[in-house]
Amino acid sequence: MGTKRAGYEIKNNKEAKKPRIFDFSAHPRRKIAIQFFYLGWEHDGLVQQPNTQNTVEHHLMEALIKTHIIEDSIKCDFSRCGRTDKGVSAFKQTAAFLARSTCPDHPNVFWSDSTPEDVKNNYKSKDDELPYIKMLNGVLPKTIRVFAWAPVAPDFNARFDCNRRTYKYSFPKAGLDLEKMREAAKLLIGEHDYSNFCQIDMNKMRLEQSYTRKIYDVTVEQVSTHSENDIYSMVELTVSGSGFLWHMIRYIVTVLQEVARGNEQPSLVSDLLDLSKYPSRPHYTLSSDTPLCLFDCGYKQEDVQWQIHDATLKSTVSGLQKSWATYQTRCRMMENMIGELAGMTELSSEDVTKGLHEFVQDRPISQNYVKFEKRNKCESLDAKKAKIQMKKEAECEENKV
């Protein structure tokens, strides 16, 4: 009898320790935006996918739910500025969503329709908002860090309210002719149809979209100097524009690399922008994903006024410094090895930079270069649209039968 009673009491104690369900209707909400960075080579892309839990958004959603900032991913009106693929990093990536608040008296803070009046009247309002940055960074992986937040209007959308996006792509100098690269890069500036600088698949929405974008500025700068060998100095391509097409920056890098290697003339950029000369893209490959970073997402100042948390920001800087030191140390070890091995054999001018070029181009470098003008062309946009239409008509006929 005592054993049973003891067991009964233990069972009751265990039941009593069950976590209480968080009542979101007992708290006001507001639309906020966050700025965050992530190291893309550690993740399987930004957007959530059914076959992996290692996407940036999966980790972010888990953190938002765990901290009770949002109730779930469906009801929070989530939007993100720019989609990045596997391997691609971001710095000032931006997302917006409806978040729990502690300040019902602040502008644009609201209550759920299901919240009773007595709950609203008895709610203890606070002067300071929830420490969103600190809360999220406490549960996010170290490869994803939030560093700013802002209250925004209820209709704010991180994607559609963005008026400027900036990408950076870093690569070793590797004997490239930077002046020729700059000459070619300048030809990208302006409003053009960039369909020959992107990936076009058989996705119906992508086939129907406009391929016209506006690039505001393109720069090519040497950002570091290697004390022993200039081929290991680092160069950075920075491109700012209204928006970008799928894989657009990585295709641009491939073209600029071929110009800088002396395989093509800078005028190739103008030729590819001229659809009468190139009605469809010649076959050429994407550059590597690892050096690419969505560096900045710009908004009107009246729409977004970012707030930071000093202590969290300082610890984030320290964390990045440790990661930087780790990679720099590894780089130095490999440079020592390369130097010793290179001294044991005779390297041709091509051998000296081959691995560096293959890293950027993300493929083996062929000894027999084929000019763009002589390459086979991809299927044209019109041909792909026609295929989609034929498929649609065939499905209609099948449904009639």
Sequence and secondary structure as in RCSB ss.txt:
>XXXX:A:sequence
MGTKRAGYEIKNNKEAKKPRIFDFSAHPRRKIAIQFFYLGWEHDGLVQQPNTQNTVEHHLMEALIKTHIIEDSIK
CDFSRCGRTDKGVSAFKQTAAFLARSTCPDHPNVFWSDSTPEDVKNNYKSKDDELPYIKMLNGVLPKTIRVFAWA
PVAPDFNARFDCNRRTYKYSFPKAGLDLEKMREAAKLLIGEHDYSNFCQIDMNKMRLEQSYTRKIYDVTVEQVST
HSENDIYSMVELTVSGSGFLWHMIRYIVTVLQEVARGNEQPSLVSDLLDLSKYPSRPHYTLSSDTPLCLFDCGYK
QEDVQWQIHDATLKSTVSGLQKSWATYQTRCRMMENMIGELAGMTELSSEDVTKGLHEFVQDRPISQNYVKFEKR
NKCESLDAKKAKIQMKKEAECEENKV
>XXXX:A:secstr
 HHHHHHHHHHHHHHHTS     GGGS EEEEEEEEEE GGGSS SS BTTBS SHHHHHHHHHHHTTS S TTT
T  EES    TT EEEEEEEEEEEE S TTSTT B  TTS HHHHHH    SS   HHHHHHTTS TTEEEEEEE
E  TT  TTTT  EEEEEEEEE TT  HHHHHHHHHTT EEEE GGGS   S HHHHHS  EEEEEEEEEEE   
 SS GGGSEEEEEEEES   TTHHHHHHHHHHHHHTTSS THHHHHHH TTT SS B      STTEEEEEEE  
TTT   B  HHHHHHHHHHHHHHHHHHHHHHHHHHHHHHHHHTTS   HHHHHHHHHHHHHTS   SS   GGGS
 B   HHHHHHHHHHHHHHHHHHHH 
